[in-house]
Amino acid sequence: MPVRQRRVANVQTASPSKKPRRAKSRQVEEGTREPPKQDDDRESISVVDRQQGSLYDAVAGRLSRDGFILSNAIKQPMPPDQVLFSQKNAPTRYQEDDAYFVHRRLPSGARLPDSDMLKAIHSYASDFYGSGILGKCDEDFTSMDETALIALGVLLEEAASQSLGKTGDLAFVQGEKRG
């Protein structure tokens, strides 16, 4: 099972020099490691000190250009494609063969599900897992990753088109009673 990592967020506190400082991690408090330097110099902060956000965090709207968005911060979330292509091993992005817009090269007749419906499915799934209905669960499941989300979207669109018909006129028609 995947191990859930503890994220250390940037925290600004008032100091005599008015410079933002980072909160101390548990290892620093225990004295096993030196505290990080000022946040002004991004190169001085190691990868261990600053948790990298994932594409899942970007889709959930938890990432900005400066890192994770705290509940009291007013920052704009980064779009998922920007997070995807700003990662360390991301390919160089060219408009002609941009992997993020590969859906434009799908064969005729094949298309992706509606993005608004996918956003609604993703919102429902994240609310469900975040609600605690499953009990106290420390595992970080990625059961609704992009492939599963697209597959569920295709299934829902097919079910809707079968029940509504080609023109959608069956939406207001009651089914026959059987029995």
Residue pairs with C-beta under 8 A, 6 or more apart in sequence:
1 139
2 139
2 140
2 142
4 138
4 139
4 140
5 51
6 26
6 51
7 51
7 68
8 22
8 23
8 25
8 49
8 50
8 51
9 23
9 67
9 68
9 70
10 20
10 22
10 23
10 39
10 50
10 66
10 67
10 68
10 70
11 21
11 22
11 23
11 70
12 20
12 21
13 20
13 21
13 23
15 21
19 38
19 39
19 40
20 38
20 39
20 40
21 38
21 39
22 36
22 39
22 45
22 49
24 35
25 33
25 49
27 33
28 34
28 35
28 36
36 44
36 45
36 46
36 49
37 44
37 45
38 44
39 45
50 67
51 68
52 87
53 62
53 63
53 67
53 68
53 83
54 83
55 80
55 83
55 84
56 142
56 145
57 63
57 68
57 83
58 77
58 78
58 79
58 80
58 82
58 83
58 84
59 80
59 122
60 126
61 69
61 77
62 68
62 69
62 77
63 69
63 77
63 78
63 83
64 73
64 75
64 76
64 77
64 78
65 75
65 78
66 75
69 75
69 77
81 100
84 90
84 100
85 91
85 93
85 100
91 99
93 100
103 111
103 112
106 112
112 150
112 153
113 150
113 153
113 154
113 156
113 157
114 153
114 157
117 153
117 156
117 157
118 149
118 150
118 153
121 144
121 149
121 152
121 153
121 156
122 144
122 149
125 144
125 149
126 144
129 141
144 152
163 170
164 170
164 171
